[in-house]
Amino acid sequence: MIKKLAFFLILLLAFGTVLYAQEDNLTLKIAVIGPGDELYFWWGHIALIIEDSSVNQSYFFDYGIFDFRQDNFFYNFAFGRLLYTCGVSYAERNINIYKMTNRDIIIYTLDLSPDVKSMIRDLASENILPENKDYYYHHFDDNCSTRIRDIIDLATDGQFKKQFESEISQFTLRGHVRRHTYFSPLEDWALNFWMGQVIDNPISVWAAMFLPSEVGKSIENFTYIDRNGEERKLVTSVEVLNTSVKRPPVLEKPRKQWLIQLIFSLILSAVFYFFFYLYSKNKQEGRILAGFSISLCGLVFGAVSLLLYFMNLFTNHDYTFQNMNMIFCSPLLLVTVPFGIRYALTKDIKKIFVCDQIIRIIWLLTVLGIIISMILNLLPWFYQDNLTDQLLMLPIALVFSLRPYGLKEILLKWGFYGK
């Protein structure tokens, strides 16, 4: 009797093991992809990989798909209504593409119960349905990374968010952005010029997971309590599939760019000052070079400010709102473009005088705006990390507005001096 009972229990255990193995045919992984060449790939990418042993296939669920050929793509992007899509394809194909494009690839294998893995598979399958697949992308609040982050939170019954929402990130959103843009000074300056005070507030690690790499770092050592009350380590293995070659690394912490910008501005300002000095010595080439320098600076700063004003007043790009750069860098600077050209090319002393005064007034307003914004930055309610922008423009604006050369020479030639 005992032998029969033992045999029955062994059969039952064996049947249960086979049944469990059949049900547990899914393996869930997170693929964290490093930065790519194009600007929109600088912050990396992330995807959910679901391996199904029952059909011997591995699927790549991607929440970061967009297409330049979409109807009104650029129009919608300009107004902050960028439509992204969720899609699925074969994982091996995508991994090979990322390898060929010289990008870091790290795979995190997740330890989840069979029922949770099935739930995530069903959710991912629902997300790619035609009625669900499209969503409006937001750089910080709703992107490929935050979608994967939210799936992980769902898989851990809210424990993932509970832990990291209360943990303060080492950097602000701006700091995280600059860790990825430092290697390209022009794009780094422009992107940060357009982004306002809203990205300079302290954030949680949860919010910092708008970056794929931050999701990877957060899940690697995360533990949770499963539905049976047992503590489990979320990630069972970390596999580096590819390491990029000769690609600028992502910084551990953002660099302080203001000193570099100040040095660059001082050198540029010294050159402009020299042009006016040449004009004071009756060198007409100096006036021509000075006039075109004014026009060039007015064009550059006026154009970026015009886009800033547009994004603030007419679009849904909320991360550009409450931008103190609007105080000192405005589209009014575009007015100096034609006056700078006329200053350079005309020989009529009266016209030169008029152009000189208009140019001085506009750039003096810029100087005053920078001073006001610096004072406001001392108040916690108005703080914006824009010292880089202030120190880039201040020396140039001082030269164009308060330079000693130009006005005296004009008045002398016009006959006001010596009377």
C-alpha positions as CSV (number, residue, x, y, z in Angstrom):
1,M,0.0,0.0,0.0
2,I,2.8,2.4,0.9
3,K,4.6,1.5,-2.3
4,K,1.5,2.3,-4.3
5,L,1.0,5.6,-2.6
6,A,4.7,6.6,-3.1
7,F,4.4,5.6,-6.8
8,F,1.2,7.7,-7.1
9,L,2.9,10.7,-5.5
10,I,5.9,10.4,-7.8
11,L,3.6,10.3,-10.8
12,L,1.7,13.3,-9.6
13,L,4.9,15.3,-9.0
14,A,6.2,14.3,-12.4
15,F,2.9,15.3,-14.1
16,G,2.9,18.6,-12.2
17,T,6.5,19.3,-13.2
18,V,5.7,18.7,-16.9
19,L,2.6,20.8,-16.7
20,Y,4.5,23.7,-15.1
21,A,7.2,23.4,-17.7
22,Q,4.6,23.6,-20.4
23,E,3.1,26.7,-18.9
24,D,6.4,28.4,-18.2
25,N,7.4,28.7,-21.8
26,L,8.1,32.4,-21.7
27,T,11.3,34.3,-20.9
28,L,11.2,38.0,-20.5
29,K,14.2,40.2,-21.1
30,I,14.9,44.0,-21.2
31,A,17.2,45.1,-24.0
32,V,19.0,48.4,-23.3
33,I,20.6,49.9,-26.4
34,G,23.2,52.6,-26.2
35,P,23.4,55.9,-28.1
36,G,23.4,56.0,-31.9
37,D,24.7,58.5,-34.5
38,E,21.5,60.5,-35.1
39,L,20.5,63.2,-32.6
40,Y,17.3,61.4,-31.7
41,F,19.3,58.3,-30.8
42,W,21.8,60.1,-28.5
43,W,19.8,59.0,-25.4
44,G,19.7,55.4,-26.3
45,H,16.8,53.0,-26.7
46,I,15.1,50.2,-24.8
47,A,12.7,47.3,-25.7
48,L,11.0,44.3,-24.2
49,I,12.1,40.9,-25.5
50,I,9.7,38.0,-25.0
51,E,11.0,34.5,-25.9
52,D,8.4,31.9,-26.4
53,S,9.9,28.4,-26.4
54,S,6.6,26.8,-27.5
55,V,7.1,28.3,-30.9
56,N,10.8,28.8,-30.7
57,Q,10.6,32.5,-31.4
58,S,11.9,35.7,-29.8
59,Y,9.9,38.9,-30.1
60,F,11.1,42.5,-29.8
61,F,8.4,44.8,-28.5
62,D,9.4,48.3,-29.4
63,Y,7.7,51.4,-28.0
64,G,9.9,53.9,-29.8
65,I,8.8,53.7,-33.5
66,F,8.3,56.8,-35.5
67,D,8.2,57.5,-39.3
68,F,9.3,60.7,-41.0
69,R,6.8,59.7,-43.8
70,Q,3.8,60.1,-41.5
71,D,1.2,62.5,-42.6
72,N,2.1,66.0,-41.3
73,F,5.0,64.6,-39.4
74,F,7.1,67.7,-39.2
75,Y,4.1,70.0,-38.7
76,N,3.0,67.9,-35.7
77,F,6.5,67.7,-34.4
78,A,6.9,71.5,-34.5
79,F,3.7,71.9,-32.4
80,G,4.7,69.2,-29.9
81,R,2.4,66.5,-31.1
82,L,4.8,63.8,-32.2
83,L,3.0,60.5,-32.8
84,Y,4.9,57.4,-31.8
85,T,4.0,53.7,-32.3
86,C,4.3,50.4,-30.5
87,G,5.4,47.5,-32.7
88,V,6.7,44.0,-32.6
89,S,9.3,42.2,-34.8
90,Y,11.8,39.4,-34.5
91,A,14.4,40.1,-31.8
92,E,17.4,38.6,-33.6
93,R,16.9,41.0,-36.6
94,N,16.8,44.1,-34.4
95,I,19.8,43.0,-32.3
96,N,21.8,42.5,-35.5
97,I,20.9,46.0,-36.7
98,Y,22.0,47.6,-33.5
99,K,25.3,45.6,-33.7
100,M,25.9,46.8,-37.2
101,T,25.2,50.4,-36.2
102,N,27.9,50.2,-33.5
103,R,25.7,50.6,-30.4
104,D,26.0,49.1,-26.9
105,I,23.6,46.3,-26.3
106,I,22.9,44.9,-22.8
107,I,20.3,42.2,-22.1
108,Y,18.7,41.9,-18.7
109,T,16.8,38.6,-18.1
110,L,13.9,38.9,-15.6
111,D,12.8,36.5,-12.9
112,L,9.0,36.6,-12.9
113,S,6.4,33.9,-12.2
114,P,4.7,32.2,-15.2
115,D,1.4,34.0,-14.6
116,V,3.1,37.4,-14.5
117,K,5.0,36.7,-17.7
118,S,1.8,35.6,-19.4
119,M,0.1,38.8,-18.2
120,I,3.0,41.0,-19.6
121,R,2.9,39.1,-22.9
122,D,-0.9,39.7,-23.1
123,L,-0.4,43.4,-22.3
124,A,2.4,43.8,-24.9
125,S,0.2,42.0,-27.4
126,E,-2.7,44.4,-26.7
127,N,-0.4,47.4,-27.0
128,I,0.4,46.7,-30.6
129,L,-3.2,46.4,-31.7
130,P,-4.2,49.1,-34.3
131,E,-6.5,50.8,-31.8
132,N,-3.8,50.9,-29.1
133,K,-0.4,51.2,-30.8
134,D,-0.2,55.0,-31.3
135,Y,0.6,57.5,-28.5
136,Y,1.8,61.0,-28.2
137,Y,5.5,61.0,-27.3
138,H,6.9,63.2,-24.6
139,H,10.6,63.5,-24.1
140,F,10.5,63.0,-20.3
141,D,7.1,61.7,-19.3
142,D,6.0,59.2,-22.0
143,N,8.6,57.6,-24.2
144,C,10.0,54.2,-25.1
145,S,11.8,54.0,-21.7
146,T,8.9,55.1,-19.5
147,R,6.7,52.6,-21.2
148,I,9.1,49.7,-20.3
149,R,9.5,51.2,-16.8
150,D,5.8,51.1,-16.3
151,I,5.6,47.5,-17.5
152,I,8.2,46.5,-14.9
153,D,6.2,48.3,-12.2
154,L,3.1,46.3,-13.3
155,A,5.1,43.1,-13.2
156,T,6.2,43.8,-9.6
157,D,2.7,45.0,-8.4
158,G,3.8,48.6,-8.0
159,Q,6.9,47.8,-5.9
160,F,9.3,49.2,-8.5
161,K,7.7,52.6,-8.5
162,K,7.2,52.7,-4.8
163,Q,11.0,52.2,-4.2
164,F,12.3,54.6,-6.9
165,E,9.7,57.3,-6.7
166,S,10.9,58.2,-3.2
167,E,14.6,58.0,-4.1
168,I,16.1,61.4,-5.3
169,S,18.1,61.3,-8.5
170,Q,21.6,62.6,-8.4
171,F,20.9,65.0,-11.3
172,T,18.0,67.1,-12.7
173,L,16.5,66.3,-16.1
174,R,18.8,68.9,-17.6
175,G,21.8,67.2,-16.0
176,H,20.8,63.9,-17.4
177,V,20.3,65.4,-20.8
178,R,23.7,67.1,-20.8
179,R,25.5,63.8,-19.9
180,H,24.5,62.7,-23.4
181,T,25.1,65.9,-25.4
182,Y,28.4,67.3,-24.1
183,F,30.4,66.0,-27.0
184,S,28.6,68.3,-29.5
185,P,28.9,71.9,-28.3
186,L,26.5,73.5,-30.8
187,E,23.6,71.0,-30.2
188,D,24.3,70.9,-26.5
189,W,24.0,74.7,-26.2
190,A,20.9,75.0,-28.5
191,L,18.9,72.2,-26.8
192,N,19.6,73.5,-23.4
193,F,18.9,77.1,-24.4
194,W,15.4,76.0,-25.5
195,M,14.6,74.1,-22.3
196,G,13.3,76.1,-19.4
197,Q,13.0,76.0,-15.6
198,V,10.8,73.0,-15.5
199,I,13.7,70.6,-16.1
200,D,15.9,72.2,-13.3
201,N,13.8,70.9,-10.4
202,P,15.0,67.9,-8.3
203,I,13.6,64.7,-9.6
204,S,13.2,61.1,-8.4
205,V,15.1,58.1,-9.8
206,W,11.7,57.0,-11.2
207,A,11.5,60.2,-13.3
208,A,15.1,59.8,-14.3
209,M,14.1,56.6,-16.0
210,F,13.1,58.5,-19.1
211,L,16.6,57.3,-20.0
212,P,16.9,53.6,-21.0
213,S,20.3,53.4,-19.2
214,E,18.7,54.5,-15.9
215,V,16.1,51.7,-16.3
216,G,18.9,49.2,-16.7
217,K,20.8,50.5,-13.7
218,S,17.7,50.5,-11.5
219,I,16.5,46.9,-12.3
220,E,19.9,45.3,-12.0
221,N,19.9,45.0,-8.2
222,F,16.2,45.5,-7.6
223,T,14.4,42.9,-5.4
224,Y,10.7,42.5,-4.9
225,I,8.2,40.3,-3.0
226,D,6.3,38.0,-5.4
227,R,2.7,37.0,-5.1
228,N,3.7,34.0,-2.9
229,G,5.3,36.3,-0.4
230,E,8.9,35.4,-1.4
231,E,11.6,37.9,-2.1
232,R,13.1,37.6,-5.6
233,K,15.8,39.4,-7.4
234,L,14.3,40.9,-10.5
235,V,17.3,40.3,-12.8
236,T,18.8,36.9,-13.0
237,S,21.5,37.6,-15.5
238,V,23.1,40.6,-17.4
239,E,24.6,39.9,-20.8
240,V,26.6,42.4,-22.8
241,L,25.9,41.5,-26.4
242,N,27.8,44.4,-28.0
243,T,30.1,47.2,-27.0
244,S,30.4,50.2,-29.3
245,V,33.8,51.3,-30.7
246,K,35.1,54.9,-30.7
247,R,31.7,56.3,-29.7
248,P,31.7,59.2,-27.1
249,P,30.8,57.7,-23.7
250,V,27.9,58.8,-21.7
251,L,29.3,60.9,-18.8
252,E,28.8,59.7,-15.2
253,K,27.9,63.3,-14.3
254,P,27.3,66.4,-16.5
255,R,30.2,68.8,-17.2
256,K,30.1,72.4,-16.1
257,Q,29.9,74.1,-19.5
258,W,29.7,77.7,-18.4
259,L,33.5,78.3,-18.2
260,I,34.1,76.9,-21.8
261,Q,31.3,79.1,-23.1
262,L,32.6,82.2,-21.3
263,I,36.1,81.7,-22.7
264,F,34.7,81.2,-26.2
265,S,32.6,84.4,-25.8
266,L,35.5,86.4,-24.5
267,I,37.7,85.4,-27.4
268,L,34.9,86.2,-29.9
269,S,34.2,89.5,-28.2
270,A,37.9,90.5,-28.3
271,V,37.8,89.9,-32.1
272,F,34.7,92.1,-32.5
273,Y,36.2,94.8,-30.3
274,F,39.3,94.8,-32.5
275,F,37.1,95.5,-35.6
276,F,35.7,98.6,-33.9
277,Y,39.2,99.6,-32.9
278,L,40.3,99.4,-36.5
279,Y,37.4,101.7,-37.5
280,S,38.5,104.2,-34.9
281,K,41.8,104.4,-36.8
282,N,39.9,105.3,-40.0
283,K,40.2,101.7,-41.3
284,Q,37.0,101.2,-43.2
285,E,37.6,97.4,-43.2
286,G,37.0,97.6,-39.5
287,R,33.5,99.1,-39.9
288,I,32.7,96.5,-42.5
289,L,33.8,93.6,-40.4
290,A,32.1,95.0,-37.3
291,G,28.8,95.5,-39.1
292,F,28.7,92.0,-40.5
293,S,29.7,90.6,-37.0
294,I,26.7,92.4,-35.6
295,S,24.4,91.0,-38.2
296,L,25.8,87.5,-37.8
297,C,25.3,87.5,-34.0
298,G,21.8,89.1,-34.4
299,L,20.9,86.4,-36.8
300,V,22.1,83.5,-34.7
301,F,20.7,84.6,-31.4
302,G,17.6,86.1,-32.9
303,A,16.8,82.9,-34.8
304,V,17.1,80.6,-31.7
305,S,15.1,83.0,-29.6
306,L,12.4,83.2,-32.3
307,L,12.1,79.4,-32.1
308,L,12.0,79.6,-28.3
309,Y,9.2,82.1,-28.3
310,F,7.3,80.0,-30.8
311,M,7.6,76.8,-28.6
312,N,6.6,78.7,-25.5
313,L,3.6,80.5,-27.0
314,F,2.1,78.2,-29.6
315,T,3.2,74.6,-29.0
316,N,2.8,71.7,-26.5
317,H,6.6,71.5,-25.8
318,D,6.1,72.1,-22.1
319,Y,9.7,71.5,-21.2
320,T,10.5,74.8,-22.9
321,F,8.0,76.7,-20.8
322,Q,9.0,79.2,-18.1
323,N,12.3,79.9,-19.8
324,M,14.2,82.9,-18.4
325,N,16.3,83.1,-21.6
326,M,13.3,84.9,-23.1
327,I,14.1,88.0,-20.9
328,F,17.4,88.7,-22.6
329,C,17.4,86.8,-25.9
330,S,14.4,87.9,-28.0
331,P,13.5,88.0,-31.7
332,L,14.2,91.8,-31.4
333,L,17.8,90.9,-32.1
334,L,16.9,90.0,-35.7
335,V,16.4,93.8,-36.2
336,T,20.2,94.2,-35.9
337,V,20.7,92.0,-39.0
338,P,19.7,94.6,-41.6
339,F,21.1,97.5,-39.6
340,G,24.4,95.7,-39.2
341,I,24.6,95.2,-42.9
342,R,23.8,98.8,-43.6
343,Y,26.3,99.9,-41.0
344,A,28.9,97.8,-42.8
345,L,28.1,98.9,-46.4
346,T,26.8,102.4,-46.4
347,K,29.2,105.4,-46.6
348,D,26.5,107.9,-45.6
349,I,27.6,109.2,-42.1
350,K,24.1,110.0,-41.0
351,K,22.9,106.4,-41.9
352,I,25.9,105.0,-40.0
353,F,25.0,107.1,-37.0
354,V,21.4,105.9,-37.0
355,C,22.4,102.3,-37.4
356,D,24.9,102.6,-34.6
357,Q,22.4,104.0,-32.2
358,I,19.7,101.3,-32.9
359,I,22.3,98.6,-32.6
360,R,23.6,99.9,-29.3
361,I,20.0,100.2,-27.9
362,I,19.0,96.6,-28.8
363,W,22.2,95.1,-27.4
364,L,22.0,97.2,-24.3
365,L,18.5,95.8,-23.7
366,T,20.2,92.3,-23.9
367,V,22.7,93.3,-21.3
368,L,20.0,94.6,-19.0
369,G,18.0,91.4,-19.5
370,I,21.0,89.2,-18.6
371,I,21.5,91.2,-15.4
372,I,17.8,90.9,-14.5
373,S,17.8,87.2,-15.1
374,M,20.9,86.8,-13.0
375,I,19.2,88.6,-10.1
376,L,16.1,86.5,-10.5
377,N,18.2,83.3,-10.5
378,L,19.1,84.1,-6.9
379,L,15.5,83.5,-5.9
380,P,14.5,79.8,-5.6
381,W,11.1,80.4,-7.3
382,F,12.8,81.5,-10.5
383,Y,15.9,79.4,-10.7
384,Q,17.0,78.2,-14.1
385,D,20.4,76.6,-14.8
386,N,21.2,79.0,-17.7
387,L,24.5,80.4,-16.6
388,T,26.0,79.0,-19.8
389,D,23.6,81.1,-21.9
390,Q,24.1,84.2,-19.9
391,L,27.9,84.1,-20.0
392,L,27.9,83.3,-23.7
393,M,25.9,86.4,-24.6
394,L,27.0,88.9,-22.0
395,P,30.5,89.8,-23.3
396,I,29.2,90.0,-26.9
397,A,26.3,92.2,-25.9
398,L,28.7,94.5,-23.9
399,V,30.9,95.0,-26.9
400,F,28.1,95.8,-29.2
401,S,26.3,98.2,-26.8
402,L,29.0,99.9,-24.7
403,R,32.1,99.9,-26.9
404,P,33.9,103.2,-26.8
405,Y,34.7,103.1,-30.5
406,G,32.4,104.1,-33.2
407,L,30.2,106.9,-31.8
408,K,33.0,109.4,-31.3
409,E,34.4,108.8,-34.7
410,I,31.0,109.3,-36.3
411,L,30.4,112.5,-34.4
412,L,33.8,113.8,-35.3
413,K,33.3,113.2,-39.0
414,W,29.9,114.7,-38.8
415,G,31.4,117.9,-37.3
416,F,30.2,117.8,-33.7
417,Y,33.6,117.5,-32.2
418,G,36.0,120.4,-32.2
419,K,33.2,123.1,-32.2
